[in-house]
Amino acid sequence: MTFYQDNRRNPSQPCSSDTFKLSLSEILLECVPDIDKFLKEFLSSKEYPEYSDISPVYSNDQASKRPIKEREIIDYLVEIPAAAHILYWLFFKTTDEYFKNKIDLRITELTDAIGPRTGELVIKSY
């Protein structure tokens, strides 16, 4: 799992922290039948505004004269709690056992990745 850092800790403020995000398309890979269809439904749903920690990633066409906000959205970056919430929401929503297994594996990957990244001990219980 790839973590993207969208800010740096301010050394003069001991309570500040790094903010890490994940690619929504990487999280959803093999967890939904059609990522584009899921994104269209999710972004137009009433649940989407509740996720304030989802930010679009725009195409980085250097030759384009259009402002960044008018460029094509190629992905979304999601903070860790929102990513976990989306995965659990998908897990309880889906009835297909194949996708349930894939989502369960992705939740495990996320949990395993968080521990080493933050230095916290991850206790596994199977």
N, CA, C and O atoms as a GROMACS GRO file, in nm:
protein
  504
    1MET      N    1   0.083  -0.117   0.000
    1MET     CA    2   0.000   0.000   0.000
    1MET      C    3   0.089   0.125   0.000
    1MET      O    4   0.186   0.133   0.076
    2THR      N    5   0.056   0.220  -0.083
    2THR     CA    6   0.136   0.341  -0.094
    2THR      C    7   0.070   0.454  -0.014
    2THR      O    8  -0.048   0.483  -0.034
    3PHE      N    9   0.146   0.515   0.074
    3PHE     CA   10   0.097   0.629   0.152
    3PHE      C   11   0.153   0.756   0.091
    3PHE      O   12   0.272   0.765   0.061
    4TYR      N   13   0.066   0.855   0.072
    4TYR     CA   14   0.106   0.984   0.019
    4TYR      C   15   0.099   1.086   0.132
    4TYR      O   16  -0.002   1.096   0.202
    5GLN      N   17   0.208   1.161   0.149
    5GLN     CA   18   0.212   1.261   0.255
    5GLN      C   19   0.176   1.396   0.195
    5GLN      O   20   0.241   1.443   0.102
    6ASP      N   21   0.072   1.458   0.251
    6ASP     CA   22   0.032   1.586   0.193
    6ASP      C   23   0.069   1.706   0.280
    6ASP      O   24   0.030   1.819   0.250
    7ASN      N   25   0.142   1.682   0.387
    7ASN     CA   26   0.198   1.793   0.463
    7ASN      C   27   0.320   1.743   0.539
    7ASN      O   28   0.346   1.622   0.542
    8ARG      N   29   0.393   1.830   0.597
    8ARG     CA   30   0.511   1.794   0.677
    8ARG      C   31   0.491   1.843   0.819
    8ARG      O   32   0.432   1.949   0.842
    9ARG      N   33   0.540   1.766   0.912
    9ARG     CA   34   0.531   1.804   1.053
    9ARG      C   35   0.608   1.933   1.075
    9ARG      O   36   0.720   1.948   1.025
   10ASN      N   37   0.550   2.023   1.148
   10ASN     CA   38   0.614   2.150   1.180
   10ASN      C   39   0.696   2.132   1.307
   10ASN      O   40   0.638   2.114   1.414
   11PRO      N   41   0.830   2.135   1.298
   11PRO     CA   42   0.913   2.111   1.416
   11PRO      C   43   0.889   2.211   1.529
   11PRO      O   44   0.913   2.178   1.645
   12SER      N   45   0.843   2.331   1.497
   12SER     CA   46   0.820   2.431   1.602
   12SER      C   47   0.688   2.408   1.676
   12SER      O   48   0.663   2.469   1.780
   13GLN      N   49   0.604   2.318   1.621
   13GLN     CA   50   0.477   2.286   1.687
   13GLN      C   51   0.475   2.138   1.720
   13GLN      O   52   0.447   2.055   1.633
   14PRO      N   53   0.505   2.102   1.845
   14PRO     CA   54   0.518   1.962   1.881
   14PRO      C   55   0.389   1.881   1.867
   14PRO      O   56   0.393   1.758   1.861
   15CYS      N   57   0.275   1.947   1.862
   15CYS     CA   58   0.149   1.874   1.850
   15CYS      C   59   0.106   1.855   1.705
   15CYS      O   60   0.006   1.788   1.679
   16SER      N   61   0.179   1.911   1.611
   16SER     CA   62   0.143   1.892   1.470
   16SER      C   63   0.181   1.750   1.429
   16SER      O   64   0.267   1.687   1.490
   17SER      N   65   0.115   1.702   1.327
   17SER     CA   66   0.146   1.566   1.282
   17SER      C   67   0.146   1.558   1.131
   17SER      O   68   0.090   1.643   1.062
   18ASP      N   69   0.210   1.454   1.082
   18ASP     CA   70   0.210   1.429   0.938
   18ASP      C   71   0.072   1.379   0.898
   18ASP      O   72   0.006   1.308   0.975
   19THR      N   73   0.029   1.414   0.779
   19THR     CA   74  -0.098   1.365   0.728
   19THR      C   75  -0.069   1.273   0.610
   19THR      O   76  -0.007   1.314   0.512
   20PHE      N   77  -0.114   1.149   0.622
   20PHE     CA   78  -0.093   1.052   0.516
   20PHE      C   79  -0.225   1.016   0.453
   20PHE      O   80  -0.328   1.005   0.521
   21LYS      N   81  -0.222   0.997   0.323
   21LYS     CA   82  -0.343   0.960   0.249
   21LYS      C   83  -0.312   0.840   0.160
   21LYS      O   84  -0.196   0.809   0.133
   22LEU      N   85  -0.418   0.775   0.114
   22LEU     CA   86  -0.408   0.660   0.026
   22LEU      C   87  -0.485   0.689  -0.102
   22LEU      O   88  -0.578   0.769  -0.102
   23SER      N   89  -0.446   0.624  -0.209
   23SER     CA   90  -0.516   0.637  -0.335
   23SER      C   91  -0.646   0.556  -0.329
   23SER      O   92  -0.643   0.437  -0.297
   24LEU      N   93  -0.758   0.620  -0.359
   24LEU     CA   94  -0.886   0.551  -0.354
   24LEU      C   95  -0.892   0.438  -0.456
   24LEU      O   96  -0.949   0.333  -0.428
   25SER      N   97  -0.834   0.458  -0.574
   25SER     CA   98  -0.837   0.352  -0.674
   25SER      C   99  -0.754   0.231  -0.629
   25SER      O  100  -0.789   0.118  -0.660
   26GLU      N  101  -0.645   0.255  -0.555
   26GLU     CA  102  -0.565   0.144  -0.503
   26GLU      C  103  -0.642   0.068  -0.394
   26GLU      O  104  -0.633  -0.054  -0.386
   27ILE      N  105  -0.716   0.141  -0.313
   27ILE     CA  106  -0.795   0.077  -0.208
   27ILE      C  107  -0.905  -0.009  -0.268
   27ILE      O  108  -0.931  -0.119  -0.220
   28LEU      N  109  -0.970   0.040  -0.373
   28LEU     CA  110  -1.084  -0.029  -0.432
   28LEU      C  111  -1.047  -0.137  -0.532
   28LEU      O  112  -1.133  -0.215  -0.574
   29LEU      N  113  -0.920  -0.143  -0.573
   29LEU     CA  114  -0.877  -0.239  -0.673
   29LEU      C  115  -0.914  -0.381  -0.631
   29LEU      O  116  -0.873  -0.427  -0.524
   30GLU      N  117  -0.989  -0.450  -0.714
   30GLU     CA  118  -1.038  -0.587  -0.694
   30GLU      C  119  -1.141  -0.599  -0.582
   30GLU      O  120  -1.182  -0.710  -0.548
   31CYS      N  121  -1.185  -0.486  -0.524
   31CYS     CA  122  -1.285  -0.490  -0.418
   31CYS      C  123  -1.426  -0.457  -0.469
   31CYS      O  124  -1.525  -0.484  -0.402
   32VAL      N  125  -1.433  -0.399  -0.587
   32VAL     CA  126  -1.562  -0.368  -0.650
   32VAL      C  127  -1.554  -0.413  -0.796
   32VAL      O  128  -1.445  -0.414  -0.854
   33PRO      N  129  -1.667  -0.452  -0.855
   33PRO     CA  130  -1.663  -0.499  -0.994
   33PRO      C  131  -1.618  -0.393  -1.094
   33PRO      O  132  -1.546  -0.424  -1.189
   34ASP      N  133  -1.659  -0.267  -1.073
   34ASP     CA  134  -1.625  -0.159  -1.165
   34ASP      C  135  -1.595  -0.033  -1.083
   34ASP      O  136  -1.686   0.027  -1.026
   35ILE      N  137  -1.469   0.006  -1.078
   35ILE     CA  138  -1.428   0.120  -0.996
   35ILE      C  139  -1.494   0.248  -1.044
   35ILE      O  140  -1.542   0.326  -0.962
   36ASP      N  141  -1.498   0.271  -1.176
   36ASP     CA  142  -1.558   0.394  -1.228
   36ASP      C  143  -1.706   0.404  -1.191
   36ASP      O  144  -1.754   0.510  -1.153
   37LYS      N  145  -1.777   0.293  -1.203
   37LYS     CA  146  -1.919   0.292  -1.168
   37LYS      C  147  -1.937   0.318  -1.018
   37LYS      O  148  -2.024   0.394  -0.977
   38PHE      N  149  -1.853   0.254  -0.936
   38PHE     CA  150  -1.861   0.275  -0.792
   38PHE      C  151  -1.836   0.422  -0.758
   38PHE      O  152  -1.909   0.481  -0.678
   39LEU      N  153  -1.731   0.482  -0.819
   39LEU     CA  154  -1.699   0.622  -0.791
   39LEU      C  155  -1.813   0.715  -0.828
   39LEU      O  156  -1.845   0.808  -0.754
   40LYS      N  157  -1.876   0.691  -0.944
   40LYS     CA  158  -1.989   0.775  -0.986
   40LYS      C  159  -2.102   0.766  -0.885
   40LYS      O  160  -2.162   0.867  -0.848
   41GLU      N  161  -2.133   0.643  -0.841
   41GLU     CA  162  -2.240   0.624  -0.744
   41GLU      C  163  -2.202   0.685  -0.609
   41GLU      O  164  -2.283   0.751  -0.545
   42PHE      N  165  -2.079   0.661  -0.566
   42PHE     CA  166  -2.034   0.707  -0.435
   42PHE      C  167  -2.028   0.859  -0.429
   42PHE      O  168  -2.072   0.920  -0.332
   43LEU      N  169  -1.972   0.921  -0.533
   43LEU     CA  170  -1.956   1.066  -0.532
   43LEU      C  171  -2.088   1.140  -0.545
   43LEU      O  172  -2.097   1.256  -0.508
   44SER      N  173  -2.190   1.074  -0.597
   44SER     CA  174  -2.322   1.137  -0.606
   44SER      C  175  -2.413   1.094  -0.490
   44SER      O  176  -2.528   1.139  -0.483
   45SER      N  177  -2.364   1.010  -0.401
   45SER     CA  178  -2.445   0.962  -0.290
   45SER      C  179  -2.452   1.065  -0.179
   45SER      O  180  -2.377   1.162  -0.177
   46LYS      N  181  -2.543   1.042  -0.086
   46LYS     CA  182  -2.556   1.134   0.028
   46LYS      C  183  -2.447   1.110   0.130
   46LYS      O  184  -2.425   1.195   0.217
   47GLU      N  185  -2.376   0.995   0.124
   47GLU     CA  186  -2.267   0.967   0.217
   47GLU      C  187  -2.141   1.046   0.185
   47GLU      O  188  -2.063   1.077   0.275
   48TYR      N  189  -2.119   1.078   0.058
   48TYR     CA  190  -1.995   1.143   0.017
   48TYR      C  191  -1.965   1.273   0.091
   48TYR      O  192  -1.851   1.292   0.134
   49PRO      N  193  -2.061   1.364   0.108
   49PRO     CA  194  -2.028   1.489   0.179
   49PRO      C  195  -1.980   1.467   0.323
   49PRO      O  196  -1.916   1.555   0.380
   50GLU      N  197  -2.011   1.351   0.381
   50GLU     CA  198  -1.966   1.323   0.517
   50GLU      C  199  -1.814   1.300   0.523
   50GLU      O  200  -1.753   1.312   0.629
   51TYR      N  201  -1.755   1.266   0.409
   51TYR     CA  202  -1.611   1.240   0.404
   51TYR      C  203  -1.538   1.368   0.364
   51TYR      O  204  -1.520   1.395   0.246
   52SER      N  205  -1.497   1.444   0.462
   52SER     CA  206  -1.426   1.568   0.432
   52SER      C  207  -1.280   1.542   0.400
   52SER      O  208  -1.210   1.631   0.351
   53ASP      N  209  -1.234   1.420   0.426
   53ASP     CA  210  -1.094   1.388   0.405
   53ASP      C  211  -1.070   1.313   0.275
   53ASP      O  212  -0.980   1.229   0.267
   54ILE      N  213  -1.150   1.341   0.173
   54ILE     CA  214  -1.128   1.288   0.039
   54ILE      C  215  -1.098   1.406  -0.052
   54ILE      O  216  -1.178   1.499  -0.062
   55SER      N  217  -0.983   1.402  -0.118
   55SER     CA  218  -0.947   1.514  -0.205
   55SER      C  219  -0.913   1.463  -0.344
   55SER      O  220  -0.848   1.359  -0.359
   56PRO      N  221  -0.956   1.535  -0.447
   56PRO     CA  222  -0.930   1.491  -0.584
   56PRO      C  223  -0.784   1.510  -0.624
   56PRO      O  224  -0.714   1.598  -0.574
   57VAL      N  225  -0.740   1.425  -0.717
   57VAL     CA  226  -0.607   1.437  -0.777
   57VAL      C  227  -0.632   1.471  -0.924
   57VAL      O  228  -0.696   1.395  -0.996
   58TYR      N  229  -0.580   1.585  -0.966
   58TYR     CA  230  -0.603   1.631  -1.102
   58TYR      C  231  -0.488   1.590  -1.193
   58TYR      O  232  -0.376   1.568  -1.147
   59SER      N  233  -0.518   1.578  -1.322
   59SER     CA  234  -0.414   1.544  -1.419
   59SER      C  235  -0.305   1.651  -1.416
   59SER      O  236  -0.332   1.769  -1.394
   60ASN      N  237  -0.183   1.608  -1.437
   60ASN     CA  238  -0.069   1.698  -1.427
   60ASN      C  239  -0.014   1.728  -1.566
   60ASN      O  240   0.103   1.703  -1.594
   61ASP      N  241  -0.100   1.780  -1.650
   61ASP     CA  242  -0.060   1.813  -1.786
   61ASP      C  243   0.006   1.951  -1.785
   61ASP      O  244  -0.062   2.054  -1.776
   62GLN      N  245   0.139   1.953  -1.793
   62GLN     CA  246   0.214   2.078  -1.785
   62GLN      C  247   0.186   2.171  -1.904
   62GLN      O  248   0.198   2.293  -1.891
   63ALA      N  249   0.149   2.114  -2.018
   63ALA     CA  250   0.125   2.195  -2.137
   63ALA      C  251  -0.012   2.262  -2.134
   63ALA      O  252  -0.037   2.355  -2.211
   64SER      N  253  -0.099   2.215  -2.047
   64SER     CA  254  -0.234   2.270  -2.041
   64SER      C  255  -0.234   2.410  -1.981
   64SER      O  256  -0.165   2.438  -1.883
   65LYS      N  257  -0.313   2.497  -2.042
   65LYS     CA  258  -0.326   2.634  -1.993
   65LYS      C  259  -0.443   2.646  -1.894
   65LYS      O  260  -0.462   2.751  -1.832
   66ARG      N  261  -0.520   2.538  -1.879
   66ARG     CA  262  -0.635   2.542  -1.790
   66ARG      C  263  -0.590   2.538  -1.644
   66ARG      O  264  -0.491   2.473  -1.612
   67PRO      N  265  -0.663   2.607  -1.556
   67PRO     CA  266  -0.630   2.600  -1.413
   67PRO      C  267  -0.646   2.458  -1.361
   67PRO      O  268  -0.722   2.379  -1.418
   68ILE      N  269  -0.576   2.425  -1.255
   68ILE     CA  270  -0.577   2.289  -1.202
   68ILE      C  271  -0.718   2.241  -1.173
   68ILE      O  272  -0.753   2.128  -1.206
   69LYS      N  273  -0.801   2.324  -1.112
   69LYS     CA  274  -0.937   2.282  -1.075
   69LYS      C  275  -1.024   2.247  -1.195
   69LYS      O  276  -1.126   2.181  -1.179
   70GLU      N  277  -0.985   2.290  -1.315
   70GLU     CA  278  -1.063   2.259  -1.434
   70GLU      C  279  -1.010   2.137  -1.509
   70GLU      O  280  -1.068   2.094  -1.609
   71ARG      N  281  -0.899   2.082  -1.462
   71ARG     CA  282  -0.842   1.964  -1.528
   71ARG      C  283  -0.917   1.837  -1.489
   71ARG      O  284  -0.999   1.837  -1.397
   72GLU      N  285  -0.889   1.731  -1.561
   72GLU     CA  286  -0.954   1.603  -1.536
   72GLU      C  287  -0.912   1.545  -1.401
   72GLU      O  288  -0.794   1.548  -1.365
   73ILE      N  289  -1.008   1.493  -1.326
   73ILE     CA  290  -0.978   1.425  -1.201
   73ILE      C  291  -0.939   1.282  -1.235
   73ILE      O  292  -1.016   1.209  -1.298
   74ILE      N  293  -0.818   1.242  -1.194
   74ILE     CA  294  -0.770   1.108  -1.229
   74ILE      C  295  -0.776   1.011  -1.112
   74ILE      O  296  -0.769   0.890  -1.132
   75ASP      N  297  -0.790   1.061  -0.990
   75ASP     CA  298  -0.800   0.975  -0.873
   75ASP      C  299  -0.840   1.061  -0.753
   75ASP      O  300  -0.857   1.182  -0.765
   76TYR      N  301  -0.855   0.997  -0.640
   76TYR     CA  302  -0.884   1.068  -0.516
   76TYR      C  303  -0.787   1.019  -0.409
   76TYR      O  304  -0.750   0.901  -0.408
   77LEU      N  305  -0.746   1.109  -0.320
   77LEU     CA  306  -0.666   1.069  -0.205
   77LEU      C  307  -0.756   1.070  -0.082
   77LEU      O  308  -0.834   1.163  -0.061
   78VAL      N  309  -0.743   0.964  -0.002
   78VAL     CA  310  -0.832   0.942   0.111
   78VAL      C  311  -0.749   0.927   0.237
   78VAL      O  312  -0.650   0.853   0.237
   79GLU      N  313  -0.788   0.994   0.344
   79GLU     CA  314  -0.718   0.977   0.471
   79GLU      C  315  -0.749   0.838   0.526
   79GLU      O  316  -0.851   0.777   0.491
   80ILE      N  317  -0.663   0.789   0.611
   80ILE     CA  318  -0.669   0.652   0.660
   80ILE      C  319  -0.803   0.616   0.725
   80ILE      O  320  -0.859   0.512   0.692
   81PRO      N  321  -0.858   0.698   0.815
   81PRO     CA  322  -0.987   0.661   0.875
   81PRO      C  323  -1.100   0.649   0.772
   81PRO      O  324  -1.184   0.560   0.782
   82ALA      N  325  -1.101   0.739   0.673
   82ALA     CA  326  -1.203   0.733   0.569
   82ALA      C  327  -1.185   0.608   0.483
   82ALA      O  328  -1.283   0.545   0.443
   83ALA      N  329  -1.060   0.572   0.454
   83ALA     CA  330  -1.033   0.450   0.376
   83ALA      C  331  -1.085   0.327   0.450
   83ALA      O  332  -1.149   0.241   0.390
   84ALA      N  333  -1.057   0.319   0.579
   84ALA     CA  334  -1.106   0.206   0.658
   84ALA      C  335  -1.258   0.204   0.662
   84ALA      O  336  -1.319   0.098   0.651
   85HIS      N  337  -1.319   0.321   0.676
   85HIS     CA  338  -1.465   0.328   0.682
   85HIS      C  339  -1.526   0.282   0.550
   85HIS      O  340  -1.625   0.208   0.550
   86ILE      N  341  -1.470   0.325   0.439
   86ILE     CA  342  -1.521   0.285   0.307
   86ILE      C  343  -1.509   0.135   0.290
   86ILE      O  344  -1.602   0.070   0.241
   87LEU      N  345  -1.395   0.078   0.330
   87LEU     CA  346  -1.378  -0.067   0.318
   87LEU      C  347  -1.478  -0.144   0.403
   87LEU      O  348  -1.536  -0.243   0.357
   88TYR      N  349  -1.498  -0.101   0.527
   88TYR     CA  350  -1.597  -0.169   0.612
   88TYR      C  351  -1.738  -0.152   0.557
   88TYR      O  352  -1.818  -0.245   0.561
   89TRP      N  353  -1.768  -0.033   0.506
   89TRP     CA  354  -1.900  -0.008   0.446
   89TRP      C  355  -1.922  -0.101   0.327
   89TRP      O  356  -2.030  -0.159   0.312
   90LEU      N  357  -1.818  -0.116   0.242
   90LEU     CA  358  -1.829  -0.208   0.128
   90LEU      C  359  -1.845  -0.352   0.174
   90LEU      O  360  -1.924  -0.428   0.117
   91PHE      N  361  -1.771  -0.390   0.279
   91PHE     CA  362  -1.775  -0.528   0.329
   91PHE      C  363  -1.916  -0.565   0.373
   91PHE      O  364  -1.965  -0.674   0.342
   92PHE      N  365  -1.981  -0.475   0.445
   92PHE     CA  366  -2.115  -0.506   0.494
   92PHE      C  367  -2.223  -0.488   0.388
   92PHE      O  368  -2.333  -0.541   0.401
   93LYS      N  369  -2.191  -0.413   0.283
   93LYS     CA  370  -2.289  -0.388   0.176
   93LYS      C  371  -2.291  -0.500   0.072
   93LYS      O  372  -2.398  -0.533   0.020
   94THR      N  373  -2.176  -0.558   0.041
   94THR     CA  374  -2.168  -0.656  -0.067
   94THR      C  375  -2.218  -0.793  -0.024
   94THR      O  376  -2.209  -0.831   0.093
   95THR      N  377  -2.271  -0.866  -0.120
   95THR     CA  378  -2.317  -1.002  -0.092
   95THR      C  379  -2.232  -1.104  -0.166
   95THR      O  380  -2.244  -1.224  -0.141
   96ASP      N  381  -2.148  -1.059  -0.257
   96ASP     CA  382  -2.062  -1.148  -0.335
   96ASP      C  383  -1.944  -1.193  -0.249
   96ASP      O  384  -1.868  -1.110  -0.199
   97GLU      N  385  -1.928  -1.323  -0.232
   97GLU     CA  386  -1.822  -1.377  -0.145
   97GLU      C  387  -1.682  -1.346  -0.197
   97GLU      O  388  -1.590  -1.326  -0.118
   98TYR      N  389  -1.664  -1.344  -0.329
   98TYR     CA  390  -1.533  -1.312  -0.386
   98TYR      C  391  -1.489  -1.171  -0.343
   98TYR      O  392  -1.378  -1.152  -0.295
   99PHE      N  393  -1.579  -1.074  -0.360
   99PHE     CA  394  -1.546  -0.936  -0.324
   99PHE      C  395  -1.535  -0.920  -0.172
   99PHE      O  396  -1.453  -0.841  -0.124
  100LYS      N  397  -1.617  -0.993  -0.096
  100LYS     CA  398  -1.605  -0.989   0.050
  100LYS      C  399  -1.466  -1.034   0.094
  100LYS      O  400  -1.406  -0.972   0.182
  101ASN      N  401  -1.414  -1.141   0.032
  101ASN     CA  402  -1.280  -1.189   0.066
  101ASN      C  403  -1.173  -1.088   0.028
  101ASN      O  404  -1.079  -1.065   0.104
  102LYS      N  405  -1.187  -1.026  -0.090
  102LYS     CA  406  -1.090  -0.924  -0.133
  102LYS      C  407  -1.092  -0.802  -0.041
  102LYS      O  408  -0.987  -0.747  -0.007
  103ILE      N  409  -1.212  -0.760  -0.001
  103ILE     CA  410  -1.224  -0.645   0.089
  103ILE      C  411  -1.163  -0.678   0.224
  103ILE      O  412  -1.094  -0.596   0.283
  104ASP      N  413  -1.188  -0.800   0.273
  104ASP     CA  414  -1.132  -0.842   0.400
  104ASP      C  415  -0.979  -0.842   0.395
  104ASP      O  416  -0.913  -0.800   0.490
  105LEU      N  417  -0.922  -0.889   0.284
  105LEU     CA  418  -0.776  -0.885   0.267
  105LEU      C  419  -0.724  -0.742   0.263
  105LEU      O  420  -0.619  -0.713   0.319
  106ARG      N  421  -0.797  -0.654   0.197
  106ARG     CA  422  -0.755  -0.514   0.189
  106ARG      C  423  -0.759  -0.448   0.327
  106ARG      O  424  -0.671  -0.368   0.360
  107ILE      N  425  -0.860  -0.480   0.408
  107ILE     CA  426  -0.868  -0.428   0.545
  107ILE      C  427  -0.746  -0.476   0.624
  107ILE      O  428  -0.686  -0.400   0.700
  108THR      N  429  -0.711  -0.604   0.607
  108THR     CA  430  -0.594  -0.659   0.676
  108THR      C  431  -0.467  -0.589   0.630
  108THR      O  432  -0.381  -0.557   0.712
  109GLU      N  433  -0.454  -0.566   0.499
  109GLU     CA  434  -0.337  -0.495   0.446
  109GLU      C  435  -0.327  -0.355   0.506
  109GLU      O  436  -0.219  -0.311   0.544
  110LEU      N  437  -0.439  -0.287   0.514
  110LEU     CA  438  -0.441  -0.151   0.570
  110LEU      C  439  -0.399  -0.154   0.716
  110LEU      O  440  -0.318  -0.072   0.759
  111THR      N  441  -0.454  -0.246   0.792
  111THR     CA  442  -0.420  -0.259   0.933
  111THR      C  443  -0.272  -0.290   0.952
  111THR      O  444  -0.206  -0.231   1.038
  112ASP      N  445  -0.220  -0.382   0.871
  112ASP     CA  446  -0.077  -0.417   0.880
  112ASP      C  447   0.012  -0.301   0.841
  112ASP      O  448   0.119  -0.282   0.899
  113ALA      N  449  -0.031  -0.223   0.742
  113ALA     CA  450   0.051  -0.111   0.694
  113ALA      C  451   0.053   0.005   0.793
  113ALA      O  452   0.153   0.076   0.802
  114ILE      N  453  -0.054   0.024   0.867
  114ILE     CA  454  -0.060   0.135   0.962
  114ILE      C  455   0.039   0.116   1.075
  114ILE      O  456   0.105   0.212   1.116
  115GLY      N  457   0.050  -0.004   1.127
  115GLY     CA  458   0.138  -0.030   1.241
  115GLY      C  459   0.282   0.011   1.215
  115GLY      O  460   0.335   0.094   1.289
  116PRO      N  461   0.348  -0.045   1.113
  116PRO     CA  462   0.487  -0.007   1.087
  116PRO      C  463   0.504   0.141   1.051
  116PRO      O  464   0.608   0.200   1.082
  117ARG      N  465   0.405   0.201   0.986
  117ARG     CA  466   0.417   0.340   0.944
  117ARG      C  467   0.416   0.433   1.064
  117ARG      O  468   0.491   0.531   1.066
  118THR      N  469   0.334   0.404   1.163
  118THR     CA  470   0.322   0.493   1.278
  118THR      C  471   0.409   0.450   1.395
  118THR      O  472   0.424   0.524   1.492
  119GLY      N  473   0.466   0.330   1.386
  119GLY     CA  474   0.546   0.279   1.496
  119GLY      C  475   0.462   0.214   1.604
  119GLY      O  476   0.515   0.174   1.708
  120GLU      N  477   0.332   0.205   1.582
  120GLU     CA  478   0.245   0.142   1.681
  120GLU      C  479   0.250  -0.009   1.665
  120GLU      O  480   0.270  -0.060   1.554
  121LEU      N  481   0.230  -0.079   1.774
  121LEU     CA  482   0.225  -0.224   1.769
  121LEU      C  483   0.088  -0.267   1.720
  121LEU      O  484  -0.014  -0.223   1.772
  122VAL      N  485   0.086  -0.351   1.619
  122VAL     CA  486  -0.040  -0.402   1.566
  122VAL      C  487  -0.059  -0.542   1.621
  122VAL      O  488   0.023  -0.630   1.597
  123ILE      N  489  -0.167  -0.562   1.694
  123ILE     CA  490  -0.196  -0.693   1.750
  123ILE      C  491  -0.292  -0.764   1.658
  123ILE      O  492  -0.402  -0.715   1.632
  124LYS      N  493  -0.250  -0.878   1.607
  124LYS     CA  494  -0.333  -0.954   1.516
  124LYS      C  495  -0.410  -1.059   1.593
  124LYS      O  496  -0.353  -1.128   1.678
  125SER      N  497  -0.536  -1.072   1.564
  125SER     CA  498  -0.613  -1.180   1.624
  125SER      C  499  -0.690  -1.248   1.512
  125SER      O  500  -0.768  -1.185   1.440
  126TYR      N  501  -0.668  -1.375   1.498
  126TYR     CA  502  -0.734  -1.452   1.392
  126TYR      C  503  -0.819  -1.559   1.454
  126TYR      O  504  -0.884  -1.636   1.382
   0.00000   0.00000   0.00000
